[in-house]
Amino acid sequence: MAPAALLDDPGAELRDLAAARAAAAARTDEALDAGGPALTVVEEIRHGLLAASVRTVINAVPPRLAELLVDAGLWPLERAVAHAALYPDAYARADLLTRLLPRLPEDRRPALAAEVLDAARGMHGHTAAGLYAALGDHLAPGDLAAVVAAARALPTDLHRCLALTGLAAHLSGAARAEALRLAETRAAALTRLAPHLTPAELAAARRAAEALPGPAGRAEALAGLAPYVPAPDRAGVVRAAFAAAAQIPDTVPDEESDEARGTGRLVALARCCRTTSSRLPWPRS
């Protein structure tokens, strides 16, 4: 088994090893039936160990690394799609396919997205919710209705919120209302919803953000909403976000230096700056 071949096409290497192991097993059975020594069992073991080595190499390229290899031009897209099928773990397969979907031609996306959806139905909690949230833009209409139904059937508010806010661009009616209700007490969820909200929904989301109990959550939610609220209200939302960030208490113990204290506020203020400055239509000098 040449290392280059292993790295270039591990799937083909696994198929060859499986065929060789099956042939050795047949010879072993023949020897045993004839009452002779089954020396070929050594070949079976060898091919099994070699296959385990190949699977180790496959698992050494996790989904995020495979995605980076594609983006860097080191792997063709088709190789990454084939690599996903080689993972023994269903979540790893679904995760890599989900990462690759935006890079695939549009006519290929629905079939692979349906494959991810089938895998997600067998998963639970945060894992399933994250996969549902990532599928909305790539599913055929019939499958989109199915993924929304599956998201709404998740057992906890937290996981339903994660899935439905990720699907926000595709929601209407009761599903949309449920996503808005679940997001009301979660800063990150309000931020995810923001680009997809109507002016009336944005006003409700702003009220929910202002009612969040902690200043960190209020700062995050208001900063996330600010770029999308109507222009006359935008400055007020930005000011409210910075005011909330400034209320975050010191998170560094008293024995730390004066320079270290206030780090929590500084981080929140920096996030407000980054979130708002990258999206707001600031006047040009």
N, C-alpha and C positions, 0 to 999 in steps of 0.2 A: 504494500500500500504506500504509494509515493506521497510525501507530504503535499506536494503541489496539487496532485489530483484531489486529495482530501480537502484542501482549502478551496479549490475551484468548484467542485461539485460534490459535496458531501452526500447529497441525496442519491446520486448514482453509485457512490461508494457503498452506501448502506444497502442498496438493492443488490449489488454484486456480492456483498458479504452474505446477505440473506440467501441468495441462490446457492452460494458455495456451501453454506452451513446446511441447507436442505439436502444438497447432494451428498455431503458427508454423512448426514443422518440416515439417508437411505442406504448407504453402504454399511453403516453400522448395523442397521436392522437386518440386512442380508447376512452379515457375518454372524450375528447372534442366532438367526434362524438356522444357519448351517452348523451351529454348535462350535464355531471357531472363535478366535480372539477378536474383539472389536477394537482394533487399533485406531480406526478412524474416529473414535470418540475424541481423540486428542485434537483432530482437525475441527470438530464441532466446537470444542472449548476455545480453540485459537480464534476461529471466526467470530465467536461470541464476544471474546475480549476485544478484538479489533473493532467490532461494531460499537462496543461501549466507549472506546476511544474516540470514534467518530462523533458519537452523541455528546461527548465532553466538549469537543471542538464546536459543535453546533450551539450548545448552551453557553459557551464562552463569548458568543456574540449575541447579547441580549437585544431586545427590541429597540431601545434607545440608540445603541451603538450601530445597529443595522440601519436605522434612519439616518444617522450621521454619515455613514459610509455612502449612502445614496446621495445625500446632499453635497458631499465632497467630490462626487464623481468617481469614487473608487469602486462602487458597486453599481451595475445597471439595475434599474427598477425591477426588472423581471427576476433577477437573482434574489432580491430581497423578498419578493412575493413567494418565491419557491422556498426560501429559508424559513418563512413563517410556517409553512406546512410541516417542517421537520421538527419543530419544537414538540417535546412530549407533553408540555403543560398547555392546557386549553387557553388559559388567560394570556400566556405569552404569545400564542398564535393570534388571538383576537387583538391584543395590544399592538402588535406589529402591523397587522392589516389595517387597524384603525389609523395608525400613524401614516400609512402609505396611501390611504384613500384619496386625500387631496392632490396627490401627485399623479394619480392614475387618469387615463382618458375617461371622459364622462360616461361613455357607453360600457365601461368595465366596472364602474363603481357599484351599481346596484347589486350585482351578483356577489361581490366580495362583502359588501355591507350586510347583505342577507346572511352570509356565513358568520359574520361577527354577531349579528343579532341572535342566530341560533345558539352560538356559544354563550352569549350573555344570559340567555334564558335559564341556563344551567348554573348560573352563579348567583351570588347573594351580596347584599349590603353595598358597601362603597364600590366594590369591583363592578358589579352589575350597573350601578347608577352611572359610574364614569363612562362605561361603554355606551349605554343608552344616550347619554348626553352628547357623545361625539358623533353619533350616527345620523343626526337629523338632515344634514345637507347632502347626504349621499344615497339615501334609500329611495326606492321606487314608492309611488304614492300609497300603494296597498301596504307595504312594509312599514311606512311611516306611521300609519294609523296603528299598526301592531306595536311598534316601539313606544308610542305614546301610552297605549293601554298597559303595556308591561311596566312602564315607568310609574304610572299611577297605581299599579298594584304592589309596588314595593312596600315592605311592612312598616317602615319608620318615616316620620316626617322629614328627618334629615336627608335620607336617601332619596325620597320622592322629590325633595327640593333640589338636590343636586342634579338629578336627571331632568326634571321639568324645566329648570332655568337654563340648562344647556340646550334644550329643545325650544326655547322661547320663540324663536323666529317662525316656528311652524305651528304654534298653538293657537287655538281659538276656543270660544265657548267655555265650557266647564273646566277643561284642562288648563286654559289660560288663567281663569279665575283662581284655580287651585295653586298654580305657580306663584301668582301674585300674593295670595294669602300666606303661603309657606315662606316666601321671601321677606315678609314684613319685619321679622325679628332677626334677620341674618344679613350682616353688612356685605359679605362677599356675594350673596345671592342677589341683593339689590344691584350691586355693581354689574353682575353678569346680565341681568335683565335690562339694564339701562338702554342699550342701543336699540332695543326692540319695542320700547314702550311708546304709547300715544301720549300727547300732551296731558290729557287727563290722568292717565296712569302714572306719568312722571310726577305730577303734582301729588298723587297719593303716595308714591314711593318716597318723595322728599319728606312728606309728613312722617312716614314710617322711619326714615333715617334720622330725623330730628328727635324722634321718640326713643331711639335706642338708648339703653341705660348707661353704657360706658362711653367715655369720650373717644377711645380708640376706635370703637365700632362706628360711632357717629362720623368721625373724621374720614374713615375709609369709605363709608357709604356715600357721604356727601361729595367727596372728591370724585368718586366714580360716577355719580349722577351729573355733576356739574357740566361736562361737555355736551350733554344731551338735552338739558332743560332749555325752554325758550330763551332767546337772547335777553329780553328785559329782566329775567329773573336770575341770570347766570352769575352776575357779580355777587349777588346776595348769597347764593349757594357756596361760592368759593370762599367768601368771608366766613361763613358758618363752618366750613370744613377746617379752615385754619384756626378758627377760634376753638373748635373742639380739640384739635391737635395740641393746642397750647395748654389745654386743661389736663392733659395726660400727666399723672404724677411721676415723680422721679422713680426710676426702676433700679437704680444703683444704690447699694448700701451706703449709710452715712459715713462709714470709715473710708470710702473711696475718695479720691481727690476731687476738688471743686470742678476740675475740667471734665471729670467723668460723669458727674451728676447731671441729670436732665437728658440723658441719652435717649430715653423713651420718647420724650417730646421731639427731640431733633429728628429721630427716625420718622416719626409720624409726619412732621412738617416737610421733611424731604419727600416722603411719598405723596403728599398733597401737591407739592411743586411738580413732581414728575408726572403725576396723573393729569393734572390740569394743564400744565404748560405744553404737553405734547398734543393736546386735542383742541384747546380753546383757540378761537380766532383772534389772537392778540394783534393789536395794531402794529403796522410796520413803521419804523422810523424813516 
